[in-house]
Amino acid sequence: MLSNAAIQTGPPRLPALTLWAGFGSTGFYQHWARLGGRVTHAVTLTDTYSTTLGFSKTVKVTGSNNSLAPRWNKVRIPVPYKPGFDYANVASYSVTVTNRGTADLRYTQLYLSQLLAVPPPVTVAPSPARGTVYELSGLPGSARAPVSLQFQQTGTRSYVRQFTVPGAAMWTCPPGVSSVAVYEEGGSGSGMIGLIASGTGGGGGGGSPAGSSGSVVFGRGGMVQLTYTSTLPGFQTLIAHRPPVTAPDSLLPFVSPSPSDVPDGTTFYPVGSLVPGVNARFAGTYTVVLVAWSWDTPTAARSISVGVTQNEQPGGATYYTQVNVPALVPSTLPVCSGTNANYGPLVVLGELTLPVQDLPQDNKNANFVVSISDSNTLDRFMDVLFLDTLGSTVLIQSPTVYANMGADAPPVDRDLGLIWGSLYDRDDAVSILDRATVAGGPITVDPDGNPHLLVYAAEGAPNCQMTYHPAWWLDRQS
């Protein structure tokens, strides 16, 4: 084979470029940077064979009033597929930024930083210990499109199940379990699991038979304990949330108290940012979800509130607002026995409109902190989530443990797709819409909007698989 007749021609494995573009002007702030405008970022890649690939993205940006301290905007540009271009060996690139039809840039200083090639889903740091914030970059299409999501817990999990009521009891082996250890003590009569005896006569006994399921029988005053590990751990809670198109990129939509903290309103948790060096910003009305770690006397009522304090700047004036549930009785919440709290760990407290005092887009120093107050200070909590009411949310609390949960894109004859759970996979799936709260319509992606997807479960961060058919306005590529 002569010369370079065979090179990589497949689609890129990292089909998006992301970069930070900073804009600011001391002298012309009122002319353009204050309100901002549409800016085109044109990229040209050149491979080691001198083949070029050009593409661009036009986005709405704003700037600061200081040419030396720009306002940063994250730009995400899909990388198209061009047969014959060697994506594995890019030798150079150029970026041209314009904000006028004459192909130039006026009324602002420009700063560029951190041009990266990335896969479509990128895990954003920091993410909650029990969830993940994904950044969806370089998605094909130009219009909003509904998506289908499937969720599954990661790793393995060990379980202990005890039977203390005399007589027969059924136990169904969960998925992903290859062996079970059985321990029996005390009581009169026989003890067995399925057809495998773990003790004989009235004295009781112990043993560790493996790979069985069926009925458990034991005598009065005894106990049978099953210990097993599943490679497909089940879960009962789930939150999937997509913010609206116009939501701020900087907001990390949760804070995570330590379960050892006393909820007396004196501990303050800063609201984190997804943009390095930039304080988080709110811009709308948010559903506040408080996640319980444990309840003290769950049959008794308590008053719970989550407060948000807005600081003008460190040490400056403060503004406070809160959402409150005056008489919450945990035992009336959905039973989720697989969680540490046992009763409804996901507690929807209500809505808050934030910020308390409106802020200009170029404000840099304002910040927010969160506090939790509970009339029963022996309760413990582990997360507070802020879900934008203009976005799309699926919140599930199921008394049944499932190995898989999902939210399908709606067919043409329905407003919502199937919200489902399964002990195994889709072959065993059933609708769990009666155990779900769905707000804002089906979950969608928008290539030109806020790119984040929050996935959360009280049991631990679940894996997520997303599928969708790209939608286009008038610019579909051939």
C-alpha positions in Angstrom: 0.0 0.0 0.0 1.5 3.3 -1.1 1.7 6.6 0.8 -1.2 7.4 3.3 -3.9 5.4 1.7 -5.3 4.0 5.0 -5.9 6.3 8.0 -8.5 6.4 10.8 -11.8 7.3 9.2 -14.3 6.4 12.0 -16.3 9.0 14.1 -14.4 10.7 16.9 -14.3 8.9 20.3 -14.4 12.4 22.0 -17.1 14.1 20.0 -17.2 17.4 21.7 -14.8 20.4 22.4 -15.3 22.5 25.5 -13.6 25.7 26.3 -13.9 28.7 28.6 -14.4 32.1 26.9 -14.1 35.2 29.0 -15.6 38.6 28.0 -15.3 42.0 29.6 -14.9 45.7 28.8 -14.1 48.6 31.0 -14.9 51.3 28.4 -17.7 49.6 26.5 -19.6 47.7 29.1 -22.9 49.4 28.5 -22.6 49.0 24.7 -22.4 45.2 24.6 -21.1 43.3 27.6 -23.9 44.1 30.1 -26.6 42.5 28.1 -24.3 40.3 26.0 -25.1 38.8 22.7 -24.6 36.0 20.3 -21.0 35.0 19.7 -19.8 32.5 17.1 -16.8 30.2 18.1 -15.3 28.7 14.9 -12.8 25.9 15.3 -10.4 24.5 12.8 -8.6 21.2 13.5 -5.6 20.0 11.4 -4.3 16.5 11.6 -0.8 15.2 10.9 -1.7 14.7 7.2 -2.6 18.4 6.9 -6.3 17.5 6.5 -8.5 20.2 8.0 -11.9 20.0 9.8 -13.9 23.1 10.5 -17.0 23.6 12.6 -18.6 26.3 14.8 -21.2 27.0 17.5 -23.1 30.3 18.2 -24.0 30.9 21.8 -25.4 33.7 24.0 -22.8 35.1 26.4 -22.4 38.1 28.7 -19.4 40.0 29.9 -18.0 42.0 32.9 -17.3 45.7 33.3 -13.6 45.1 33.8 -11.4 44.3 30.8 -8.8 42.6 33.2 -11.4 40.5 35.0 -13.7 38.8 32.5 -16.9 36.9 33.0 -16.3 33.3 32.0 -18.8 31.4 29.8 -18.4 27.6 29.1 -18.8 26.8 25.4 -19.6 23.3 24.2 -19.1 22.6 20.5 -20.0 19.3 18.8 -17.3 17.8 16.7 -18.7 16.5 13.4 -17.6 13.4 11.5 -15.6 13.9 8.4 -14.4 10.8 6.5 -10.6 10.8 6.1 -9.9 13.1 9.0 -7.5 11.5 11.6 -9.1 12.3 14.9 -6.5 10.3 16.8 -3.7 12.6 15.5 -4.6 16.2 15.6 -1.5 18.4 15.1 -3.0 21.9 15.6 -6.1 23.9 16.1 -7.3 27.5 15.8 -10.3 29.2 17.4 -11.9 32.3 15.8 -14.4 34.3 17.9 -16.8 36.9 16.3 -19.8 38.8 17.5 -20.7 40.8 14.3 -21.8 40.0 10.8 -18.6 41.5 9.5 -16.7 38.5 11.1 -14.9 40.5 13.8 -15.2 41.0 17.6 -16.0 44.4 19.0 -16.7 46.1 22.4 -15.0 43.5 24.5 -11.8 41.9 25.5 -11.5 38.1 24.9 -9.9 35.4 27.0 -9.8 31.7 26.1 -8.8 28.9 28.4 -8.9 25.1 28.8 -9.8 23.8 25.3 -10.6 20.1 25.9 -11.9 17.2 23.8 -14.4 15.3 25.9 -17.0 12.5 25.6 -20.7 13.4 25.6 -21.3 12.6 29.3 -18.8 14.1 31.8 -19.1 13.7 35.5 -18.9 17.1 37.1 -16.9 17.6 40.3 -18.0 17.9 43.0 -20.8 15.4 42.9 -22.8 14.2 45.9 -21.7 10.9 47.6 -25.2 9.6 46.8 -25.5 11.0 43.3 -23.9 12.3 40.2 -24.1 15.6 38.2 -23.4 14.8 34.5 -22.5 17.5 32.0 -23.9 16.5 28.5 -21.6 18.0 25.9 -21.5 17.8 22.2 -25.0 16.1 21.8 -26.0 15.6 18.2 -29.0 17.7 17.1 -30.1 21.3 17.5 -33.6 21.0 19.0 -35.0 19.7 22.3 -35.4 15.9 22.3 -37.0 13.5 24.9 -34.7 10.9 26.4 -35.0 7.4 28.0 -33.1 6.7 31.2 -32.3 3.5 33.0 -30.7 3.4 36.5 -28.9 0.7 38.4 -26.9 0.7 41.6 -23.1 0.1 41.4 -20.9 -2.5 43.1 -22.1 -5.1 45.6 -24.1 -4.9 48.8 -24.4 -7.2 51.8 -27.8 -7.8 53.4 -29.0 -9.4 56.7 -32.6 -10.7 56.9 -34.0 -11.9 60.2 -37.2 -14.0 60.8 -38.4 -13.9 64.4 -42.2 -14.8 64.1 -42.8 -18.5 64.6 -44.1 -20.5 61.6 -43.4 -20.5 57.9 -42.2 -17.4 56.1 -41.2 -17.0 52.4 -38.0 -15.4 51.2 -37.3 -14.7 47.6 -33.7 -14.7 46.5 -32.8 -11.3 45.0 -31.0 -11.0 41.7 -27.2 -11.2 41.7 -27.1 -13.6 44.8 -25.1 -16.8 44.3 -25.0 -18.0 48.0 -26.7 -17.4 51.3 -25.4 -18.0 54.8 -28.1 -19.2 57.3 -27.9 -19.0 61.0 -30.5 -20.3 63.4 -30.7 -20.1 67.2 -32.9 -21.1 70.0 -36.6 -22.2 69.8 -38.3 -25.5 69.7 -39.2 -27.4 66.6 -37.2 -27.7 63.3 -35.4 -25.0 61.4 -34.8 -25.1 57.7 -34.5 -22.9 54.6 -36.1 -24.5 51.6 -35.2 -28.2 51.7 -31.9 -27.6 53.5 -32.0 -28.1 57.3 -29.9 -25.7 59.4 -30.9 -27.4 62.7 -32.8 -30.3 64.1 -35.0 -30.9 67.1 -35.7 -28.4 69.9 -32.2 -27.3 70.6 -31.6 -25.2 67.5 -28.4 -25.1 65.6 -26.5 -23.2 62.9 -25.0 -23.7 59.5 -24.2 -22.0 56.2 -26.0 -23.7 53.2 -25.6 -21.8 50.0 -27.6 -21.1 46.8 -31.1 -21.8 48.3 -34.4 -20.0 48.6 -37.9 -20.9 49.6 -39.7 -21.2 52.9 -38.2 -20.7 56.3 -39.7 -22.7 59.2 -38.6 -22.5 62.9 -40.1 -22.9 66.3 -41.3 -20.5 69.0 -38.7 -18.3 70.6 -36.2 -18.9 67.8 -34.7 -16.8 65.1 -33.4 -17.5 61.5 -30.9 -15.0 60.0 -30.0 -15.0 56.3 -26.8 -13.2 55.2 -26.1 -12.7 51.5 -24.3 -10.4 49.1 -25.8 -9.2 45.8 -23.9 -8.1 42.7 -27.1 -6.3 41.6 -28.0 -4.3 44.7 -31.6 -3.1 44.9 -32.7 0.5 45.7 -36.0 2.2 46.5 -35.4 5.9 46.0 -34.4 7.8 42.9 -34.3 11.4 41.7 -33.5 12.4 38.1 -33.6 16.1 37.3 -32.8 18.2 34.3 -32.8 22.0 34.9 -34.4 24.4 32.4 -32.5 25.7 29.4 -31.8 29.1 31.0 -30.6 27.7 34.4 -27.2 29.0 35.6 -24.3 26.6 34.8 -22.7 27.4 38.1 -25.3 26.0 40.5 -24.4 22.7 42.3 -28.0 21.7 43.2 -27.3 20.2 46.6 -25.5 20.5 49.9 -24.4 17.6 52.1 -24.4 17.9 55.9 -22.6 15.3 57.9 -25.1 12.8 59.4 -23.5 13.6 62.8 -24.5 17.3 62.6 -27.2 18.5 65.0 -30.0 20.1 63.0 -30.5 23.1 65.2 -30.0 25.8 62.6 -26.5 26.9 63.8 -24.5 25.0 61.2 -24.2 26.6 57.8 -23.3 24.7 54.6 -22.0 26.7 51.6 -23.8 26.2 48.2 -21.1 24.8 45.9 -20.3 25.9 42.3 -19.7 23.8 39.2 -17.6 26.6 37.7 -14.1 27.0 39.2 -13.5 30.4 40.8 -17.2 31.5 40.4 -19.8 31.6 43.2 -23.0 29.6 42.7 -26.0 31.4 41.4 -29.7 30.7 41.8 -32.2 32.0 39.2 -35.8 30.8 39.8 -38.1 28.8 42.1 -36.8 25.6 43.5 -38.4 22.5 45.1 -36.4 21.8 48.3 -35.9 18.1 49.0 -34.4 17.1 52.4 -32.9 13.6 52.7 -33.1 12.0 56.1 -30.4 9.7 57.5 -32.4 8.7 60.6 -35.5 9.6 62.5 -35.9 9.7 66.3 -39.3 8.5 67.4 -40.8 8.5 63.9 -44.4 8.4 65.2 -44.1 11.8 66.8 -44.6 15.1 64.9 -41.8 17.6 64.4 -41.3 21.0 62.7 -38.5 21.0 60.1 -37.2 23.9 58.0 -34.4 24.5 55.5 -33.1 28.1 55.4 -31.1 29.8 52.7 -29.0 32.9 53.7 -27.8 35.2 50.9 -24.6 37.1 51.8 -23.9 40.3 49.8 -20.2 39.5 50.2 -18.1 37.8 52.9 -18.9 39.6 56.2 -21.5 41.8 54.5 -25.3 42.2 54.8 -27.4 39.0 54.8 -30.9 38.1 53.6 -32.7 35.0 54.8 -35.6 32.9 53.6 -36.8 29.4 54.5 -39.3 26.7 53.7 -41.0 24.8 56.6 -43.1 21.8 57.3 -44.7 22.5 60.7 -45.9 19.0 61.7 -44.1 16.2 59.9 -44.7 12.7 61.2 -42.1 10.4 59.6 -44.1 7.2 60.0 -46.7 8.6 57.6 -44.1 8.8 54.8 -43.5 6.0 52.3 -41.8 3.0 53.8 -38.4 2.4 52.3 -37.0 -0.4 54.5 -33.8 -0.6 52.5 -32.7 2.8 53.6 -31.2 3.8 56.9 -34.1 6.1 57.7 -36.7 3.4 56.9 -39.5 6.0 56.4 -39.5 8.3 53.3 -35.9 9.5 53.3 -36.8 12.0 50.5 -38.9 14.7 52.2 -40.3 17.4 49.9 -40.5 20.5 52.1 -41.9 23.0 49.5 -40.6 25.7 47.2 -38.2 28.6 47.6 -37.6 31.5 45.1 -33.9 32.4 45.0 -32.0 34.6 45.1 -33.6 36.5 47.9 -32.3 39.8 46.5 -31.9 39.9 42.7 -28.3 40.1 41.4 -26.8 41.5 38.2 -25.1 38.9 36.0 -21.7 40.4 36.7 -21.9 40.2 40.5 -19.0 38.0 41.7 -19.0 38.2 45.5 -22.5 37.3 46.6 -22.7 33.8 48.1 -25.3 31.4 49.7 -25.3 29.1 52.7 -27.9 26.6 53.8 -29.0 25.6 57.4 -31.4 22.9 58.7 -33.6 23.3 61.8 -35.6 20.5 63.4 -37.6 20.6 66.6 -36.4 17.1 67.3 -32.6 17.6 67.3 -32.0 13.9 67.4 -33.0 13.5 63.8 -30.2 13.4 61.3 -30.0 14.4 57.6 -27.5 13.8 54.8 -28.4 16.0 51.8 -30.5 19.0 50.7 -31.4 19.2 47.0 -32.6 22.2 45.0 -34.7 21.1 42.0 -35.6 23.9 39.5 -39.4 24.0 39.1 -39.0 25.0 35.4 -37.0 21.9 34.7 -38.1 18.2 34.6 -38.0 15.9 37.6 -38.8 12.3 38.4 -38.8 11.5 42.1 -39.4 7.9 43.2 -39.9 6.3 46.7 -41.0 2.7 46.3 -41.8 0.3 49.1 -40.6 -2.5 46.7 -36.9 -2.9 46.1 -35.8 -2.9 42.5 -32.5 -3.7 40.8 -33.4 -1.4 37.9 -35.6 1.7 37.5 -36.2 3.7 34.4 -38.0 6.6 32.7 -38.9 6.1 29.1 -39.3 8.8 26.4 -43.1 9.2 25.8 -44.6 7.7 22.6 -46.5 10.0 20.3 -49.9 9.2 22.0 -48.8 10.0 25.6 -47.6 13.0 27.5 -45.4 10.9 29.7 -43.4 7.8 29.0 -43.4 4.7 31.3 -41.9 5.1 34.7 -40.8 1.6 35.6 -39.1 -0.7 38.0 -37.8 -4.2 37.7 -36.3 -6.9 39.9 -34.2 -7.9 37.0 -34.4 -6.1 33.6 -37.1 -4.9 31.2 -38.4 -8.4 30.8 -39.8 -8.1 34.3 -40.5 -4.3 34.4 -43.8 -2.9 35.7 -45.1 0.7 36.0 -44.3 2.4 39.3 -45.9 5.8 38.3 -48.1 5.5 41.4 -44.9 5.7 43.5 -43.4 8.5 41.6 -43.7 12.3 41.4 -43.2 13.7 37.9 -42.9 17.4 37.4 -42.2 19.5 34.4 -43.0 16.9 31.7 -40.7 14.2 30.3 -36.9 14.6 30.7 -35.3 16.1 27.6 -31.9 17.3 26.4 -31.4 20.6 24.7 -28.0 21.0 22.8 -28.1 24.8 23.4 -29.3 24.9 27.0 -28.1 24.1 30.4 -26.1 20.8 30.0 -26.5 19.2 33.5 -28.3 16.0 34.6 -28.6 15.2 38.3 -29.0 11.6 39.2 -29.5 10.7 42.9 -30.5 7.9 45.2 -30.4 7.8 49.0 -28.9 4.3 48.9 -25.9 5.5 46.8 -25.1 7.0 43.5 -26.7 4.9 40.7 -25.3 4.3 37.2 -27.3 5.9 34.4 -27.8 4.9 30.8 -29.3 7.6 28.5 -30.7 7.0 24.9 -32.4 9.4 22.6 -33.1 10.3 19.0 -31.5 13.7 18.1 -34.0 16.4 17.0 -33.2 19.2 14.5 -34.6 22.5 13.5 -33.5 23.2 9.9 -29.9 22.3 10.1 -29.6 18.6 10.1 -26.3 17.3 8.7 -26.4 15.0 5.7 
